[in-house]
Amino acid sequence: MRRARPGDRACSGVAGFRSGPTHGGSVCPGRSRRRLRGGDGDEPLPTPPDCVDQPSPPLFSSTDGGWSGDFASHQNSHRKTAWQNFPPLVAGEEMSPFVRAAVMAETTSLVCHWGSAGAGFINIDTTLALIRLPRGTGLGLRADNQRSNAGISVGTATMFDRDGYVGNCTVTAIANSRRQVDLGALNNDDM
């Protein structure tokens, strides 16, 4: 990685990966932008569920009724929050904090598009922006906003852990009303 643009408030870097017998094969570029330490916001976050942080099916909150894994009780018009303790993606290997955040980011479409009739959009792109890596195994995602027009939707969600704010996720999605997913018909035994 080389430093592309140093500064007193932010620093940008560029990296690339080459593969092949002479390193002239495929290229996978990457960019990084880091902000130097500053002040923190004071927005209140949801209180994580009172559970042991071990792999388990997801828990949801959508009203003042608290957390549960009962999909039917959360198929409503209220804002959704999810809490997840993921099992390992590869048996016997612990997930890194970054991988946990990336996997949780895929839940953005669910928390942003799940309404009283189910989930009516299919995500086509998800962006994850972190201010720090998650701590512990439990990770939460709270829907903040969702807007749609002409079959295209953008949703945003806040990622958090037991220590506070971790980052934001943005999802772009397309309408799927003909194949709407009725999440109220699911239960955690289906997971």
HELIX and SHEET records of a PDB file:
HELIX    1   1 PHE A   71  HIS A   74  5                                   4    
HELIX    2   2 PRO A   97  ALA A  105  1                                   9    
HELIX    3   3 THR A  108  HIS A  113  1                                   6    
HELIX    4   4 SER A  177  ARG A  179  5                                   3    
HELIX    5   5 LEU A  183  ALA A  185  5                                   3    
HELIX    6   6 ASN A  188  ASP A  190  5                                   3    
SHEET    1   A 3 ARG A   2  ARG A   5  0                                        
SHEET    2   A 3 ALA A  10  ARG A  18 -1                                        
SHEET    3   A 3 VAL A  27  ARG A  35 -1                                        
SHEET    1   B 6 SER A  56  SER A  61  0                                        
SHEET    2   B 6 THR A  81  ASN A  85 -1                                        
SHEET    3   B 6 GLY A 138  ASN A 149 -1                                        
SHEET    4   B 6 ILE A 152  ASP A 161 -1                                        
SHEET    5   B 6 GLY A 164  ALA A 175 -1                                        
SHEET    6   B 6 PHE A 121  LEU A 130 -1                                        
SHEET    1   C 2 TRP A 114  GLY A 115  0                                        
SHEET    2   C 2 GLY A 118  ALA A 119 -1                                        
END                                                                             
